[in-house]
Amino acid sequence: MAQRLHLVFGGELVDPTKSVFKDVNAIDIVGMFPDYASAFDAWKDAAQRSVDNAHMRYFIAHIHRLRDEEREASPTEELDS
């Protein structure tokens, strides 16, 4: 069974209606988690700590969806071959 990794990260946005970070060098990497439930708990904790800043947003990235080793690679993934 494939491992389902989730990355929790966030930072201050330029505009709270968009997902554009004000300073990508200041992104807060909360951590990598082995399942959605633990990632959600970490996301919720980080989001609650920053509730006073309307421009702060935290996200959960489904890392396992970025690359499935069982699927055939697309032509752009194979450019180095």
Beta strands, then each sheet from edge to edge (+ up, - down):
strand 1: 6-12
strand 2: 28-33
strand 3: 56-62
sheet 1: 2+ 1- 3+
end
